Amino acid sequence: MSTYNFDYLDELEAEAIHILREVAGQFEKPALLFSGGKDSITLVRLAEKAFRPGKFPFPLVHIDTGHNFQETIDYRDKMIERIGERLIVGSVQESIDQGKVVEQKGKNAQLMAASPFLNMDDEDTVFRKQVRFRTVGDMSCTAAVESEAVLIDDIISEISSSKISERGARLDDKVSEAAMEDRKKGGYF
């Protein structure tokens, strides 16, 4: 059985809804970034609670890195159709092609492109492992974690007892502690 403190979660939800309404009321052109991951899905749900039955006073913005899981894009499109909100999609590749963003080169770029599914320690041995992703979105900064969990209760139990944080599995953090933030500053996200 769950040990969540729902009073505290209700407070956090109310505070988040208040912040969304304040932003909408105080800024001329707000937007809600949407990666398709659990955090942005949660924000969309909070926006629904904050602004329904009306429309959102801002569009959702997805920056397509070109490295998204197809399931993430499919979910995004179905969700947008279901909620009837405006989606703006920006393309990292178009920004690279236009010279607005410089594509990362060198060994760090190779690390980010490496598949988490294969054992590359022994060039002659390739094997499969059962994995799951703790988050979805850009696969170049999302790493798989070995997992036998299939049912939601097993996944929750596994996450609760994990010694590795979600960030600990992200490939960006294997490059440097500030890799994702550096990529954001460089216009990648």
C-alpha positions as CSV (number, residue, x, y, z in Angstrom):
1,M,0.0,0.0,0.0
2,S,1.2,3.5,-0.7
3,T,2.7,5.7,2.0
4,Y,2.2,9.0,0.2
5,N,1.2,12.0,2.3
6,F,-1.7,13.2,0.1
7,D,-2.2,16.4,2.1
8,Y,1.3,17.4,1.2
9,L,0.8,16.4,-2.5
10,D,-2.4,18.4,-2.6
11,E,-0.5,21.4,-1.3
12,L,2.2,21.0,-4.0
13,E,-0.5,20.6,-6.6
14,A,-2.3,23.7,-5.5
15,E,1.0,25.7,-5.5
16,A,1.9,24.5,-9.0
17,I,-1.6,25.5,-10.3
18,H,-1.2,28.9,-8.6
19,I,2.2,29.3,-10.3
20,L,0.8,28.4,-13.7
21,R,-2.0,30.9,-13.3
22,E,0.4,33.6,-12.1
23,V,2.8,33.1,-15.1
24,A,-0.2,33.2,-17.5
25,G,-1.4,36.4,-15.9
26,Q,2.0,38.2,-15.7
27,F,3.7,37.4,-18.9
28,E,2.8,38.4,-22.4
29,K,3.8,35.2,-24.3
30,P,4.4,32.3,-22.0
31,A,4.9,28.8,-23.3
32,L,5.1,25.4,-21.7
33,L,8.1,23.3,-22.8
34,F,7.0,19.7,-23.6
35,S,9.5,16.9,-24.0
36,G,7.0,14.0,-23.8
37,G,8.6,12.8,-20.5
38,K,6.9,12.3,-17.2
39,D,7.6,15.8,-15.9
40,S,6.1,17.6,-18.9
41,I,3.1,15.2,-19.0
42,T,2.5,16.2,-15.3
43,L,2.7,19.9,-16.2
44,V,0.1,19.4,-18.9
45,R,-2.2,17.7,-16.4
46,L,-1.6,20.6,-14.0
47,A,-2.4,23.1,-16.8
48,E,-5.6,21.3,-17.4
49,K,-6.6,21.6,-13.8
50,A,-5.6,25.3,-13.8
51,F,-7.3,26.4,-17.0
52,R,-10.2,24.0,-17.9
53,P,-12.8,24.3,-19.2
54,G,-11.0,27.1,-21.1
55,K,-8.1,26.8,-23.4
56,F,-4.5,27.1,-22.2
57,P,-3.3,30.7,-22.3
58,F,0.0,29.4,-23.9
59,P,1.1,26.9,-26.5
60,L,3.1,23.7,-25.7
61,V,6.6,23.8,-27.3
62,H,8.4,20.6,-28.2
63,I,12.1,20.9,-29.3
64,D,12.6,17.9,-31.6
65,T,16.2,16.8,-31.2
66,G,15.8,14.1,-33.8
67,H,16.6,11.6,-31.1
68,N,13.2,11.0,-29.7
69,F,11.7,7.6,-29.2
70,Q,8.9,7.2,-31.8
71,E,6.6,6.2,-28.9
72,T,7.2,9.6,-27.4
73,I,6.2,11.4,-30.6
74,D,3.2,9.2,-31.0
75,Y,2.1,9.9,-27.4
76,R,2.7,13.6,-27.8
77,D,0.5,13.8,-31.0
78,K,-2.3,11.7,-29.5
79,M,-2.2,13.8,-26.3
80,I,-2.4,17.1,-28.3
81,E,-5.3,15.7,-30.3
82,R,-7.1,14.6,-27.1
83,I,-6.6,17.9,-25.2
84,G,-7.1,20.2,-28.2
85,E,-4.2,22.6,-27.4
86,R,-1.7,24.3,-29.7
87,L,1.7,22.6,-30.2
88,I,4.8,24.3,-31.6
89,V,7.6,22.0,-32.7
90,G,11.1,23.3,-33.2
91,S,13.8,21.2,-34.8
92,V,17.4,21.0,-33.6
93,Q,18.4,19.7,-37.0
94,E,16.9,22.7,-38.8
95,S,18.8,25.0,-36.3
96,I,22.0,23.1,-37.1
97,D,21.4,23.4,-40.8
98,Q,20.8,27.2,-40.4
99,G,23.9,27.6,-38.4
100,K,22.1,28.7,-35.2
101,V,23.4,25.7,-33.2
102,V,26.7,23.8,-33.6
103,E,26.5,20.1,-33.5
104,Q,28.8,18.5,-30.8
105,K,31.8,16.6,-32.2
106,G,34.4,14.3,-30.7
107,K,34.3,11.6,-28.1
108,N,31.5,13.1,-26.0
109,A,29.3,13.1,-29.0
110,Q,30.1,9.5,-29.7
111,L,29.3,8.6,-26.0
112,M,25.9,10.3,-26.4
113,A,25.2,8.4,-29.6
114,A,26.2,5.0,-28.1
115,S,23.4,2.5,-27.7
116,P,22.8,1.5,-24.0
117,F,21.6,-2.0,-25.1
118,L,24.9,-3.5,-26.1
119,N,28.0,-4.6,-24.1
120,M,30.9,-2.8,-25.9
121,D,33.6,-4.1,-23.4
122,D,34.2,-7.2,-25.5
123,E,34.0,-6.6,-29.2
124,D,33.2,-10.3,-29.9
125,T,30.3,-10.5,-27.4
126,V,26.9,-9.0,-28.0
127,F,24.0,-10.0,-25.7
128,R,20.6,-8.8,-24.9
129,K,19.4,-7.6,-21.5
130,Q,15.9,-6.7,-20.3
131,V,15.9,-2.9,-19.7
132,R,13.5,-0.1,-19.1
133,F,13.9,3.6,-19.3
134,R,13.2,5.7,-16.2
135,T,12.3,8.6,-18.5
136,V,11.6,9.0,-22.2
137,G,12.2,11.9,-24.5
138,D,15.6,12.4,-26.1
139,M,17.4,9.0,-26.3
140,S,20.8,10.6,-26.6
141,C,20.6,11.7,-22.9
142,T,18.4,8.9,-21.6
143,A,20.0,5.6,-20.6
144,A,18.4,2.2,-20.0
145,V,18.6,0.6,-16.6
146,E,18.6,-3.2,-16.3
147,S,15.2,-4.3,-15.0
148,E,13.1,-7.4,-14.6
149,A,10.1,-5.3,-13.5
150,V,7.0,-5.6,-15.8
151,L,4.0,-4.7,-13.6
152,I,3.6,-1.1,-12.4
153,D,3.8,-2.2,-8.7
154,D,7.1,-3.9,-9.4
155,I,8.4,-0.9,-11.2
156,I,7.4,1.4,-8.3
157,S,9.0,-1.0,-5.8
158,E,12.2,-1.1,-7.9
159,I,12.4,2.6,-8.2
160,S,11.8,3.0,-4.4
161,S,14.7,0.7,-3.6
162,S,17.1,1.9,-6.3
163,K,20.5,3.2,-5.3
164,I,20.7,5.1,-8.6
165,S,18.9,8.3,-9.1
166,E,17.1,9.0,-12.4
167,R,19.8,11.5,-13.2
168,G,22.4,8.8,-12.5
169,A,21.3,6.9,-15.5
170,R,21.4,9.9,-17.9
171,L,24.2,9.8,-20.5
172,D,24.6,13.5,-20.3
173,D,25.8,13.2,-16.7
174,K,28.5,10.7,-17.8
175,V,30.0,13.5,-19.9
176,S,30.1,16.1,-17.0
177,E,27.9,17.2,-14.2
178,A,26.7,20.2,-16.1
179,A,26.5,18.6,-19.6
180,M,22.7,19.0,-20.0
181,E,22.8,22.6,-18.7
182,D,25.7,23.3,-21.1
183,R,23.6,21.9,-24.0
184,K,20.7,24.1,-23.0
185,K,22.8,27.2,-22.9
186,G,24.1,26.3,-26.3
187,G,20.6,26.2,-27.7
188,Y,20.3,22.4,-28.1
189,F,17.0,22.2,-26.1
